[in-house]
Amino acid sequence: MEIKLHQLDTFPVRDAQGAARTVKAYERLARVHTLLDERAQWEPTGIVEFRLDSGEAVTADADGSLSVAATGQRLELRRPLGEPGQPAQRH
């Protein structure tokens, strides 16, 4: 089955050393050929995967926590400025 990834979202995280990273969420699409249309269509598979901006796979646990799949290193979600728990940005 031929698949491609469609980017759904990005969000900021921090790794165990405190470095800022970005996680990207993708939905897998599968190529579907139909008899009525010569061109192939891409249909959602319902599978979402997460990757760091470097391409490393990220695991999302049932409790919502994230970790780097290859190393198990935990990732902490960062809140954008102005959200509850963060100071508002001043100009």
PDB file of N, CA, C and O in Angstrom:
ATOM      1  N   MET A   1       0.851  -1.176   0.000  1.00  0.00           N
ATOM      2  CA  MET A   1       0.000   0.000   0.000  1.00  0.00           C
ATOM      3  C   MET A   1       0.897   1.239   0.000  1.00  0.00           C
ATOM      4  O   MET A   1       1.820   1.354   0.806  1.00  0.00           O
ATOM      5  N   GLU A   2       0.613   2.137  -0.896  1.00  0.00           N
ATOM      6  CA  GLU A   2       1.368   3.383  -0.985  1.00  0.00           C
ATOM      7  C   GLU A   2       0.747   4.405  -0.036  1.00  0.00           C
ATOM      8  O   GLU A   2      -0.464   4.625  -0.056  1.00  0.00           O
ATOM      9  N   ILE A   3       1.595   5.035   0.807  1.00  0.00           N
ATOM     10  CA  ILE A   3       1.085   6.037   1.740  1.00  0.00           C
ATOM     11  C   ILE A   3       1.878   7.330   1.613  1.00  0.00           C
ATOM     12  O   ILE A   3       3.006   7.343   1.122  1.00  0.00           O
ATOM     13  N   LYS A   4       1.266   8.407   2.065  1.00  0.00           N
ATOM     14  CA  LYS A   4       1.975   9.672   2.209  1.00  0.00           C
ATOM     15  C   LYS A   4       1.437  10.339   3.472  1.00  0.00           C
ATOM     16  O   LYS A   4       0.381   9.967   3.985  1.00  0.00           O
ATOM     17  N   LEU A   5       2.175  11.323   3.959  1.00  0.00           N
ATOM     18  CA  LEU A   5       1.798  12.005   5.188  1.00  0.00           C
ATOM     19  C   LEU A   5       1.244  13.386   4.882  1.00  0.00           C
ATOM     20  O   LEU A   5       1.761  14.108   4.030  1.00  0.00           O
ATOM     21  N   HIS A   6       0.182  13.737   5.594  1.00  0.00           N
ATOM     22  CA  HIS A   6      -0.438  15.061   5.493  1.00  0.00           C
ATOM     23  C   HIS A   6      -0.278  15.730   6.854  1.00  0.00           C
ATOM     24  O   HIS A   6      -0.778  15.225   7.859  1.00  0.00           O
ATOM     25  N   GLN A   7       0.423  16.874   6.888  1.00  0.00           N
ATOM     26  CA  GLN A   7       0.668  17.545   8.166  1.00  0.00           C
ATOM     27  C   GLN A   7      -0.615  18.149   8.715  1.00  0.00           C
ATOM     28  O   GLN A   7      -1.318  18.883   8.020  1.00  0.00           O
ATOM     29  N   LEU A   8      -0.916  17.825   9.988  1.00  0.00           N
ATOM     30  CA  LEU A   8      -2.115  18.322  10.648  1.00  0.00           C
ATOM     31  C   LEU A   8      -1.828  19.491  11.575  1.00  0.00           C
ATOM     32  O   LEU A   8      -2.597  20.451  11.624  1.00  0.00           O
ATOM     33  N   ASP A   9      -0.707  19.415  12.324  1.00  0.00           N
ATOM     34  CA  ASP A   9      -0.452  20.404  13.365  1.00  0.00           C
ATOM     35  C   ASP A   9       1.021  20.391  13.746  1.00  0.00           C
ATOM     36  O   ASP A   9       1.737  19.430  13.466  1.00  0.00           O
ATOM     37  N   THR A  10       1.464  21.461  14.382  1.00  0.00           N
ATOM     38  CA  THR A  10       2.787  21.523  14.998  1.00  0.00           C
ATOM     39  C   THR A  10       2.620  22.121  16.383  1.00  0.00           C
ATOM     40  O   THR A  10       1.733  22.944  16.610  1.00  0.00           O
ATOM     41  N   PHE A  11       3.477  21.703  17.307  1.00  0.00           N
ATOM     42  CA  PHE A  11       3.423  22.292  18.640  1.00  0.00           C
ATOM     43  C   PHE A  11       4.799  22.218  19.289  1.00  0.00           C
ATOM     44  O   PHE A  11       5.583  21.309  19.015  1.00  0.00           O
ATOM     45  N   PRO A  12       5.082  23.202  20.163  1.00  0.00           N
ATOM     46  CA  PRO A  12       6.400  23.284  20.795  1.00  0.00           C
ATOM     47  C   PRO A  12       6.511  22.353  22.000  1.00  0.00           C
ATOM     48  O   PRO A  12       5.557  22.182  22.759  1.00  0.00           O
ATOM     49  N   VAL A  13       7.697  21.754  22.164  1.00  0.00           N
ATOM     50  CA  VAL A  13       7.998  20.907  23.316  1.00  0.00           C
ATOM     51  C   VAL A  13       9.410  21.229  23.798  1.00  0.00           C
ATOM     52  O   VAL A  13      10.173  21.918  23.121  1.00  0.00           O
ATOM     53  N   ARG A  14       9.739  20.715  24.987  1.00  0.00           N
ATOM     54  CA  ARG A  14      11.110  20.772  25.504  1.00  0.00           C
ATOM     55  C   ARG A  14      11.561  19.342  25.770  1.00  0.00           C
ATOM     56  O   ARG A  14      10.791  18.510  26.250  1.00  0.00           O
ATOM     57  N   ASP A  15      12.843  19.070  25.444  1.00  0.00           N
ATOM     58  CA  ASP A  15      13.372  17.742  25.739  1.00  0.00           C
ATOM     59  C   ASP A  15      13.922  17.714  27.165  1.00  0.00           C
ATOM     60  O   ASP A  15      13.816  18.706  27.887  1.00  0.00           O
ATOM     61  N   ALA A  16      14.506  16.590  27.576  1.00  0.00           N
ATOM     62  CA  ALA A  16      14.989  16.416  28.949  1.00  0.00           C
ATOM     63  C   ALA A  16      16.094  17.409  29.313  1.00  0.00           C
ATOM     64  O   ALA A  16      16.275  17.721  30.490  1.00  0.00           O
ATOM     65  N   GLN A  17      16.827  17.905  28.328  1.00  0.00           N
ATOM     66  CA  GLN A  17      17.877  18.888  28.581  1.00  0.00           C
ATOM     67  C   GLN A  17      17.343  20.319  28.569  1.00  0.00           C
ATOM     68  O   GLN A  17      18.099  21.265  28.791  1.00  0.00           O
ATOM     69  N   GLY A  18      16.046  20.481  28.312  1.00  0.00           N
ATOM     70  CA  GLY A  18      15.433  21.804  28.283  1.00  0.00           C
ATOM     71  C   GLY A  18      15.491  22.489  26.928  1.00  0.00           C
ATOM     72  O   GLY A  18      15.073  23.639  26.795  1.00  0.00           O
ATOM     73  N   ALA A  19      16.002  21.795  25.928  1.00  0.00           N
ATOM     74  CA  ALA A  19      16.097  22.383  24.587  1.00  0.00           C
ATOM     75  C   ALA A  19      14.715  22.462  23.939  1.00  0.00           C
ATOM     76  O   ALA A  19      13.907  21.540  24.052  1.00  0.00           O
ATOM     77  N   ALA A  20      14.461  23.574  23.263  1.00  0.00           N
ATOM     78  CA  ALA A  20      13.194  23.762  22.550  1.00  0.00           C
ATOM     79  C   ALA A  20      13.198  22.910  21.288  1.00  0.00           C
ATOM     80  O   ALA A  20      14.158  22.932  20.517  1.00  0.00           O
ATOM     81  N   ARG A  21      12.120  22.159  21.081  1.00  0.00           N
ATOM     82  CA  ARG A  21      11.948  21.321  19.899  1.00  0.00           C
ATOM     83  C   ARG A  21      10.544  21.541  19.358  1.00  0.00           C
ATOM     84  O   ARG A  21       9.716  22.185  20.002  1.00  0.00           O
ATOM     85  N   THR A  22      10.281  21.010  18.184  1.00  0.00           N
ATOM     86  CA  THR A  22       8.952  21.091  17.585  1.00  0.00           C
ATOM     87  C   THR A  22       8.491  19.693  17.210  1.00  0.00           C
ATOM     88  O   THR A  22       9.234  18.927  16.595  1.00  0.00           O
ATOM     89  N   VAL A  23       7.256  19.365  17.586  1.00  0.00           N
ATOM     90  CA  VAL A  23       6.643  18.097  17.192  1.00  0.00           C
ATOM     91  C   VAL A  23       5.614  18.404  16.109  1.00  0.00           C
ATOM     92  O   VAL A  23       4.847  19.361  16.217  1.00  0.00           O
ATOM     93  N   LYS A  24       5.608  17.587  15.077  1.00  0.00           N
ATOM     94  CA  LYS A  24       4.633  17.724  13.996  1.00  0.00           C
ATOM     95  C   LYS A  24       3.727  16.495  13.996  1.00  0.00           C
ATOM     96  O   LYS A  24       4.196  15.363  14.113  1.00  0.00           O
ATOM     97  N   ALA A  25       2.431  16.736  13.862  1.00  0.00           N
ATOM     98  CA  ALA A  25       1.449  15.654  13.791  1.00  0.00           C
ATOM     99  C   ALA A  25       1.054  15.461  12.328  1.00  0.00           C
ATOM    100  O   ALA A  25       0.753  16.424  11.622  1.00  0.00           O
ATOM    101  N   TYR A  26       1.059  14.218  11.891  1.00  0.00           N
ATOM    102  CA  TYR A  26       0.721  13.881  10.509  1.00  0.00           C
ATOM    103  C   TYR A  26      -0.381  12.826  10.485  1.00  0.00           C
ATOM    104  O   TYR A  26      -0.457  11.970  11.366  1.00  0.00           O
ATOM    105  N   GLU A  27      -1.229  12.900   9.468  1.00  0.00           N
ATOM    106  CA  GLU A  27      -2.189  11.834   9.212  1.00  0.00           C
ATOM    107  C   GLU A  27      -1.689  11.050   8.005  1.00  0.00           C
ATOM    108  O   GLU A  27      -1.254  11.628   7.009  1.00  0.00           O
ATOM    109  N   ARG A  28      -1.758   9.734   8.110  1.00  0.00           N
ATOM    110  CA  ARG A  28      -1.372   8.893   6.976  1.00  0.00           C
ATOM    111  C   ARG A  28      -2.510   8.847   5.967  1.00  0.00           C
ATOM    112  O   ARG A  28      -3.673   8.663   6.325  1.00  0.00           O
ATOM    113  N   LEU A  29      -2.153   9.016   4.707  1.00  0.00           N
ATOM    114  CA  LEU A  29      -3.102   8.898   3.604  1.00  0.00           C
ATOM    115  C   LEU A  29      -2.681   7.712   2.748  1.00  0.00           C
ATOM    116  O   LEU A  29      -1.490   7.500   2.521  1.00  0.00           O
ATOM    117  N   ALA A  30      -3.646   6.942   2.276  1.00  0.00           N
ATOM    118  CA  ALA A  30      -3.377   5.789   1.415  1.00  0.00           C
ATOM    119  C   ALA A  30      -3.866   6.089   0.005  1.00  0.00           C
ATOM    120  O   ALA A  30      -4.920   6.693  -0.191  1.00  0.00           O
ATOM    121  N   ARG A  31      -3.089   5.659  -0.955  1.00  0.00           N
ATOM    122  CA  ARG A  31      -3.456   5.861  -2.357  1.00  0.00           C
ATOM    123  C   ARG A  31      -4.518   4.844  -2.758  1.00  0.00           C
ATOM    124  O   ARG A  31      -4.365   3.641  -2.548  1.00  0.00           O
ATOM    125  N   VAL A  32      -5.596   5.360  -3.341  1.00  0.00           N
ATOM    126  CA  VAL A  32      -6.716   4.514  -3.754  1.00  0.00           C
ATOM    127  C   VAL A  32      -6.945   4.720  -5.250  1.00  0.00           C
ATOM    128  O   VAL A  32      -7.062   5.851  -5.722  1.00  0.00           O
ATOM    129  N   HIS A  33      -7.006   3.625  -5.977  1.00  0.00           N
ATOM    130  CA  HIS A  33      -7.307   3.681  -7.411  1.00  0.00           C
ATOM    131  C   HIS A  33      -8.770   3.283  -7.605  1.00  0.00           C
ATOM    132  O   HIS A  33      -9.231   2.293  -7.038  1.00  0.00           O
ATOM    133  N   THR A  34      -9.480   4.046  -8.395  1.00  0.00           N
ATOM    134  CA  THR A  34     -10.877   3.711  -8.668  1.00  0.00           C
ATOM    135  C   THR A  34     -11.048   3.410 -10.154  1.00  0.00           C
ATOM    136  O   THR A  34     -10.274   3.883 -10.987  1.00  0.00           O
ATOM    137  N   LEU A  35     -12.047   2.637 -10.468  1.00  0.00           N
ATOM    138  CA  LEU A  35     -12.305   2.287 -11.866  1.00  0.00           C
ATOM    139  C   LEU A  35     -12.874   3.465 -12.652  1.00  0.00           C
ATOM    140  O   LEU A  35     -12.677   3.559 -13.863  1.00  0.00           O
ATOM    141  N   LEU A  36     -13.577   4.359 -11.967  1.00  0.00           N
ATOM    142  CA  LEU A  36     -14.229   5.476 -12.645  1.00  0.00           C
ATOM    143  C   LEU A  36     -13.298   6.654 -12.900  1.00  0.00           C
ATOM    144  O   LEU A  36     -13.596   7.513 -13.730  1.00  0.00           O
ATOM    145  N   ASP A  37     -12.182   6.698 -12.200  1.00  0.00           N
ATOM    146  CA  ASP A  37     -11.268   7.832 -12.323  1.00  0.00           C
ATOM    147  C   ASP A  37      -9.861   7.290 -12.557  1.00  0.00           C
ATOM    148  O   ASP A  37      -9.359   6.484 -11.773  1.00  0.00           O
ATOM    149  N   GLU A  38      -9.235   7.737 -13.634  1.00  0.00           N
ATOM    150  CA  GLU A  38      -7.889   7.263 -13.960  1.00  0.00           C
ATOM    151  C   GLU A  38      -6.864   7.720 -12.932  1.00  0.00           C
ATOM    152  O   GLU A  38      -5.875   7.034 -12.675  1.00  0.00           O
ATOM    153  N   ARG A  39      -7.113   8.885 -12.348  1.00  0.00           N
ATOM    154  CA  ARG A  39      -6.169   9.434 -11.374  1.00  0.00           C
ATOM    155  C   ARG A  39      -6.373   8.770 -10.014  1.00  0.00           C
ATOM    156  O   ARG A  39      -7.500   8.479  -9.615  1.00  0.00           O
ATOM    157  N   ALA A  40      -5.288   8.542  -9.325  1.00  0.00           N
ATOM    158  CA  ALA A  40      -5.380   7.971  -7.976  1.00  0.00           C
ATOM    159  C   ALA A  40      -5.828   9.048  -7.001  1.00  0.00           C
ATOM    160  O   ALA A  40      -5.528  10.229  -7.175  1.00  0.00           O
ATOM    161  N   GLN A  41      -6.540   8.626  -5.987  1.00  0.00           N
ATOM    162  CA  GLN A  41      -6.976   9.533  -4.931  1.00  0.00           C
ATOM    163  C   GLN A  41      -6.294   9.124  -3.635  1.00  0.00           C
ATOM    164  O   GLN A  41      -5.911   7.967  -3.460  1.00  0.00           O
ATOM    165  N   TRP A  42      -6.145  10.085  -2.730  1.00  0.00           N
ATOM    166  CA  TRP A  42      -5.552   9.830  -1.423  1.00  0.00           C
ATOM    167  C   TRP A  42      -6.646   9.901  -0.371  1.00  0.00           C
ATOM    168  O   TRP A  42      -7.336  10.913  -0.250  1.00  0.00           O
ATOM    169  N   GLU A  43      -6.803   8.826   0.386  1.00  0.00           N
ATOM    170  CA  GLU A  43      -7.844   8.737   1.411  1.00  0.00           C
ATOM    171  C   GLU A  43      -7.204   8.618   2.790  1.00  0.00           C
ATOM    172  O   GLU A  43      -6.175   7.959   2.936  1.00  0.00           O
ATOM    173  N   PRO A  44      -7.807   9.255   3.818  1.00  0.00           N
ATOM    174  CA  PRO A  44      -7.276   9.131   5.181  1.00  0.00           C
ATOM    175  C   PRO A  44      -7.379   7.691   5.680  1.00  0.00           C
ATOM    176  O   PRO A  44      -8.351   6.991   5.397  1.00  0.00           O
ATOM    177  N   THR A  45      -6.361   7.261   6.426  1.00  0.00           N
ATOM    178  CA  THR A  45      -6.367   5.914   7.002  1.00  0.00           C
ATOM    179  C   THR A  45      -6.840   5.926   8.454  1.00  0.00           C
ATOM    180  O   THR A  45      -7.133   4.873   9.020  1.00  0.00           O
ATOM    181  N   GLY A  46      -6.916   7.110   9.057  1.00  0.00           N
ATOM    182  CA  GLY A  46      -7.286   7.207  10.467  1.00  0.00           C
ATOM    183  C   GLY A  46      -6.104   7.045  11.406  1.00  0.00           C
ATOM    184  O   GLY A  46      -6.271   7.046  12.626  1.00  0.00           O
ATOM    185  N   ILE A  47      -4.908   6.905  10.843  1.00  0.00           N
ATOM    186  CA  ILE A  47      -3.699   6.751  11.658  1.00  0.00           C
ATOM    187  C   ILE A  47      -2.959   8.082  11.703  1.00  0.00           C
ATOM    188  O   ILE A  47      -2.675   8.685  10.668  1.00  0.00           O
ATOM    189  N   VAL A  48      -2.652   8.531  12.915  1.00  0.00           N
ATOM    190  CA  VAL A  48      -1.897   9.768  13.114  1.00  0.00           C
ATOM    191  C   VAL A  48      -0.534   9.398  13.672  1.00  0.00           C
ATOM    192  O   VAL A  48      -0.431   8.535  14.543  1.00  0.00           O
ATOM    193  N   GLU A  49       0.511  10.046  13.174  1.00  0.00           N
ATOM    194  CA  GLU A  49       1.841   9.828  13.730  1.00  0.00           C
ATOM    195  C   GLU A  49       2.479  11.169  14.051  1.00  0.00           C
ATOM    196  O   GLU A  49       2.158  12.199  13.457  1.00  0.00           O
ATOM    197  N   PHE A  50       3.391  11.120  15.011  1.00  0.00           N
ATOM    198  CA  PHE A  50       4.073  12.322  15.478  1.00  0.00           C
ATOM    199  C   PHE A  50       5.561  12.186  15.209  1.00  0.00           C
ATOM    200  O   PHE A  50       6.135  11.107  15.355  1.00  0.00           O
ATOM    201  N   ARG A  51       6.184  13.300  14.812  1.00  0.00           N
ATOM    202  CA  ARG A  51       7.622  13.315  14.546  1.00  0.00           C
ATOM    203  C   ARG A  51       8.211  14.634  15.027  1.00  0.00           C
ATOM    204  O   ARG A  51       7.569  15.682  14.973  1.00  0.00           O
ATOM    205  N   LEU A  52       9.465  14.550  15.506  1.00  0.00           N
ATOM    206  CA  LEU A  52      10.191  15.773  15.813  1.00  0.00           C
ATOM    207  C   LEU A  52      10.546  16.462  14.510  1.00  0.00           C
ATOM    208  O   LEU A  52      10.517  15.841  13.447  1.00  0.00           O
ATOM    209  N   ASP A  53      10.881  17.740  14.584  1.00  0.00           N
ATOM    210  CA  ASP A  53      11.272  18.465  13.378  1.00  0.00           C
ATOM    211  C   ASP A  53      12.500  17.837  12.727  1.00  0.00           C
ATOM    212  O   ASP A  53      12.747  18.061  11.542  1.00  0.00           O
ATOM    213  N   SER A  54      13.277  17.053  13.482  1.00  0.00           N
ATOM    214  CA  SER A  54      14.446  16.356  12.943  1.00  0.00           C
ATOM    215  C   SER A  54      14.064  15.064  12.215  1.00  0.00           C
ATOM    216  O   SER A  54      14.908  14.441  11.571  1.00  0.00           O
ATOM    217  N   GLY A  55      12.777  14.656  12.319  1.00  0.00           N
ATOM    218  CA  GLY A  55      12.299  13.454  11.650  1.00  0.00           C
ATOM    219  C   GLY A  55      12.156  12.246  12.553  1.00  0.00           C
ATOM    220  O   GLY A  55      11.582  11.237  12.142  1.00  0.00           O
ATOM    221  N   GLU A  56      12.670  12.325  13.787  1.00  0.00           N
ATOM    222  CA  GLU A  56      12.576  11.201  14.719  1.00  0.00           C
ATOM    223  C   GLU A  56      11.125  10.951  15.113  1.00  0.00           C
ATOM    224  O   GLU A  56      10.364  11.891  15.341  1.00  0.00           O
ATOM    225  N   ALA A  57      10.748   9.672  15.191  1.00  0.00           N
ATOM    226  CA  ALA A  57       9.384   9.308  15.579  1.00  0.00           C
ATOM    227  C   ALA A  57       9.150   9.628  17.051  1.00  0.00           C
ATOM    228  O   ALA A  57      10.036   9.455  17.888  1.00  0.00           O
ATOM    229  N   VAL A  58       7.938  10.098  17.350  1.00  0.00           N
ATOM    230  CA  VAL A  58       7.526  10.426  18.713  1.00  0.00           C
ATOM    231  C   VAL A  58       6.345   9.536  19.073  1.00  0.00           C
ATOM    232  O   VAL A  58       5.432   9.348  18.269  1.00  0.00           O
ATOM    233  N   THR A  59       6.368   8.992  20.284  1.00  0.00           N
ATOM    234  CA  THR A  59       5.289   8.150  20.785  1.00  0.00           C
ATOM    235  C   THR A  59       4.370   8.981  21.665  1.00  0.00           C
ATOM    236  O   THR A  59       4.832   9.703  22.549  1.00  0.00           O
ATOM    237  N   ALA A  60       3.065   8.877  21.423  1.00  0.00           N
ATOM    238  CA  ALA A  60       2.065   9.530  22.276  1.00  0.00           C
ATOM    239  C   ALA A  60       1.424   8.448  23.135  1.00  0.00           C
ATOM    240  O   ALA A  60       0.802   7.521  22.616  1.00  0.00           O
ATOM    241  N   ASP A  61       1.580   8.573  24.458  1.00  0.00           N
ATOM    242  CA  ASP A  61       1.015   7.585  25.373  1.00  0.00           C
ATOM    243  C   ASP A  61      -0.445   7.890  25.661  1.00  0.00           C
ATOM    244  O   ASP A  61      -0.930   8.984  25.373  1.00  0.00           O
ATOM    245  N   ALA A  62      -1.145   6.911  26.235  1.00  0.00           N
ATOM    246  CA  ALA A  62      -2.575   7.057  26.534  1.00  0.00           C
ATOM    247  C   ALA A  62      -2.856   8.228  27.472  1.00  0.00           C
ATOM    248  O   ALA A  62      -3.932   8.822  27.416  1.00  0.00           O
ATOM    249  N   ASP A  63      -1.888   8.565  28.338  1.00  0.00           N
ATOM    250  CA  ASP A  63      -2.087   9.677  29.274  1.00  0.00           C
ATOM    251  C   ASP A  63      -1.770  11.033  28.645  1.00  0.00           C
ATOM    252  O   ASP A  63      -1.849  12.061  29.316  1.00  0.00           O
ATOM    253  N   GLY A  64      -1.409  11.038  27.354  1.00  0.00           N
ATOM    254  CA  GLY A  64      -1.127  12.282  26.651  1.00  0.00           C
ATOM    255  C   GLY A  64       0.328  12.692  26.678  1.00  0.00           C
ATOM    256  O   GLY A  64       0.694  13.690  26.056  1.00  0.00           O
ATOM    257  N   SER A  65       1.176  11.945  27.386  1.00  0.00           N
ATOM    258  CA  SER A  65       2.597  12.291  27.426  1.00  0.00           C
ATOM    259  C   SER A  65       3.269  11.872  26.119  1.00  0.00           C
ATOM    260  O   SER A  65       2.815  10.958  25.431  1.00  0.00           O
ATOM    261  N   LEU A  66       4.357  12.562  25.799  1.00  0.00           N
ATOM    262  CA  LEU A  66       5.095  12.315  24.563  1.00  0.00           C
ATOM    263  C   LEU A  66       6.515  11.892  24.894  1.00  0.00           C
ATOM    264  O   LEU A  66       7.088  12.346  25.884  1.00  0.00           O
ATOM    265  N   SER A  67       7.085  11.020  24.066  1.00  0.00           N
ATOM    266  CA  SER A  67       8.483  10.626  24.223  1.00  0.00           C
ATOM    267  C   SER A  67       9.061  10.287  22.855  1.00  0.00           C
ATOM    268  O   SER A  67       8.338   9.930  21.925  1.00  0.00           O
ATOM    269  N   VAL A  68      10.396  10.410  22.755  1.00  0.00           N
ATOM    270  CA  VAL A  68      11.086  10.045  21.523  1.00  0.00           C
ATOM    271  C   VAL A  68      11.067   8.520  21.439  1.00  0.00           C
ATOM    272  O   VAL A  68      11.516   7.846  22.367  1.00  0.00           O
ATOM    273  N   ALA A  69      10.560   7.976  20.353  1.00  0.00           N
ATOM    274  CA  ALA A  69      10.360   6.526  20.229  1.00  0.00           C
ATOM    275  C   ALA A  69      11.664   5.739  20.376  1.00  0.00           C
ATOM    276  O   ALA A  69      11.679   4.716  21.060  1.00  0.00           O
ATOM    277  N   ALA A  70      12.742   6.180  19.762  1.00  0.00           N
ATOM    278  CA  ALA A  70      13.993   5.419  19.758  1.00  0.00           C
ATOM    279  C   ALA A  70      14.698   5.413  21.108  1.00  0.00           C
ATOM    280  O   ALA A  70      15.380   4.445  21.444  1.00  0.00           O
ATOM    281  N   THR A  71      14.541   6.488  21.891  1.00  0.00           N
ATOM    282  CA  THR A  71      15.302   6.617  23.138  1.00  0.00           C
ATOM    283  C   THR A  71      14.444   6.589  24.393  1.00  0.00           C
ATOM    284  O   THR A  71      14.962   6.345  25.482  1.00  0.00           O
ATOM    285  N   GLY A  72      13.146   6.832  24.266  1.00  0.00           N
ATOM    286  CA  GLY A  72      12.273   6.918  25.431  1.00  0.00           C
ATOM    287  C   GLY A  72      12.356   8.253  26.149  1.00  0.00           C
ATOM    288  O   GLY A  72      11.704   8.450  27.174  1.00  0.00           O
ATOM    289  N   GLN A  73      13.156   9.176  25.617  1.00  0.00           N
ATOM    290  CA  GLN A  73      13.308  10.499  26.240  1.00  0.00           C
ATOM    291  C   GLN A  73      11.966  11.229  26.265  1.00  0.00           C
ATOM    292  O   GLN A  73      11.309  11.369  25.234  1.00  0.00           O
ATOM    293  N   ARG A  74      11.565  11.691  27.447  1.00  0.00           N
ATOM    294  CA  ARG A  74      10.284  12.385  27.613  1.00  0.00           C
ATOM    295  C   ARG A  74      10.356  13.785  27.014  1.00  0.00           C
ATOM    296  O   ARG A  74      11.398  14.440  27.040  1.00  0.00           O
ATOM    297  N   LEU A  75       9.231  14.222  26.478  1.00  0.00           N
ATOM    298  CA  LEU A  75       9.089  15.568  25.928  1.00  0.00           C
ATOM    299  C   LEU A  75       7.990  16.277  26.695  1.00  0.00           C
ATOM    300  O   LEU A  75       6.950  15.689  26.991  1.00  0.00           O
ATOM    301  N   GLU A  76       8.221  17.539  27.015  1.00  0.00           N
ATOM    302  CA  GLU A  76       7.249  18.322  27.776  1.00  0.00           C
ATOM    303  C   GLU A  76       6.645  19.387  26.873  1.00  0.00           C
ATOM    304  O   GLU A  76       7.365  20.154  26.233  1.00  0.00           O
ATOM    305  N   LEU A  77       5.314  19.428  26.825  1.00  0.00           N
ATOM    306  CA  LEU A  77       4.632  20.450  26.028  1.00  0.00           C
ATOM    307  C   LEU A  77       4.930  21.828  26.595  1.00  0.00           C
ATOM    308  O   LEU A  77       4.945  22.015  27.811  1.00  0.00           O
ATOM    309  N   ARG A  78       5.167  22.793  25.714  1.00  0.00           N
ATOM    310  CA  ARG A  78       5.364  24.183  26.129  1.00  0.00           C
ATOM    311  C   ARG A  78       4.112  24.944  25.771  1.00  0.00           C
ATOM    312  O   ARG A  78       3.535  24.735  24.704  1.00  0.00           O
ATOM    313  N   ARG A  79       3.690  25.823  26.649  1.00  0.00           N
ATOM    314  CA  ARG A  79       2.534  26.676  26.364  1.00  0.00           C
ATOM    315  C   ARG A  79       3.010  27.937  25.662  1.00  0.00           C
ATOM    316  O   ARG A  79       4.029  28.510  26.048  1.00  0.00           O
ATOM    317  N   PRO A  80       2.291  28.379  24.638  1.00  0.00           N
ATOM    318  CA  PRO A  80       2.625  29.655  24.000  1.00  0.00           C
ATOM    319  C   PRO A  80       2.425  30.801  24.990  1.00  0.00           C
ATOM    320  O   PRO A  80       1.621  30.693  25.915  1.00  0.00           O
ATOM    321  N   LEU A  81       3.152  31.889  24.796  1.00  0.00           N
ATOM    322  CA  LEU A  81       3.002  33.059  25.657  1.00  0.00           C
ATOM    323  C   LEU A  81       1.564  33.539  25.652  1.00  0.00           C
ATOM    324  O   LEU A  81       0.902  33.546  24.614  1.00  0.00           O
ATOM    325  N   GLY A  82       1.085  33.942  26.825  1.00  0.00           N
ATOM    326  CA  GLY A  82      -0.267  34.467  26.935  1.00  0.00           C
ATOM    327  C   GLY A  82      -1.294  33.436  27.341  1.00  0.00           C
ATOM    328  O   GLY A  82      -2.422  33.804  27.668  1.00  0.00           O
ATOM    329  N   GLU A  83      -0.946  32.137  27.335  1.00  0.00           N
ATOM    330  CA  GLU A  83      -1.884  31.115  27.794  1.00  0.00           C
ATOM    331  C   GLU A  83      -1.801  31.019  29.310  1.00  0.00           C
ATOM    332  O   GLU A  83      -0.810  31.456  29.895  1.00  0.00           O
ATOM    333  N   PRO A  84      -2.814  30.460  29.959  1.00  0.00           N
ATOM    334  CA  PRO A  84      -2.792  30.333  31.420  1.00  0.00           C
ATOM    335  C   PRO A  84      -1.498  29.684  31.907  1.00  0.00           C
ATOM    336  O   PRO A  84      -1.039  28.684  31.354  1.00  0.00           O
ATOM    337  N   GLY A  85      -0.921  30.274  32.954  1.00  0.00           N
ATOM    338  CA  GLY A  85       0.321  29.752  33.496  1.00  0.00           C
ATOM    339  C   GLY A  85       1.555  30.368  32.886  1.00  0.00           C
ATOM    340  O   GLY A  85       2.666  30.087  33.336  1.00  0.00           O
ATOM    341  N   GLN A  86       1.397  31.198  31.878  1.00  0.00           N
ATOM    342  CA  GLN A  86       2.509  31.870  31.225  1.00  0.00           C
ATOM    343  C   GLN A  86       2.276  33.375  31.255  1.00  0.00           C
ATOM    344  O   GLN A  86       1.136  33.823  31.129  1.00  0.00           O
ATOM    345  N   PRO A  87       3.331  34.157  31.418  1.00  0.00           N
ATOM    346  CA  PRO A  87       3.157  35.609  31.376  1.00  0.00           C
ATOM    347  C   PRO A  87       2.822  36.076  29.964  1.00  0.00           C
ATOM    348  O   PRO A  87       3.300  35.511  28.981  1.00  0.00           O
ATOM    349  N   ALA A  88       2.008  37.099  29.878  1.00  0.00           N
ATOM    350  CA  ALA A  88       1.679  37.671  28.569  1.00  0.00           C
ATOM    351  C   ALA A  88       2.893  38.418  28.040  1.00  0.00           C
ATOM    352  O   ALA A  88       3.640  39.026  28.807  1.00  0.00           O
ATOM    353  N   GLN A  89       3.084  38.372  26.742  1.00  0.00           N
ATOM    354  CA  GLN A  89       4.204  39.070  26.121  1.00  0.00           C
ATOM    355  C   GLN A  89       3.926  40.562  26.104  1.00  0.00           C
ATOM    356  O   GLN A  89       2.842  40.997  25.713  1.00  0.00           O
ATOM    357  N   ARG A  90       4.899  41.335  26.525  1.00  0.00           N
ATOM    358  CA  ARG A  90       4.744  42.794  26.554  1.00  0.00           C
ATOM    359  C   ARG A  90       5.598  43.412  25.469  1.00  0.00           C
ATOM    360  O   ARG A  90       6.689  42.926  25.171  1.00  0.00           O
ATOM    361  N   HIS A  91       5.101  44.482  24.882  1.00  0.00           N
ATOM    362  CA  HIS A  91       5.831  45.173  23.807  1.00  0.00           C
ATOM    363  C   HIS A  91       6.429  46.451  24.321  1.00  0.00           C
ATOM    364  O   HIS A  91       7.082  47.174  23.567  1.00  0.00           O
TER     365      HIS A  91
END
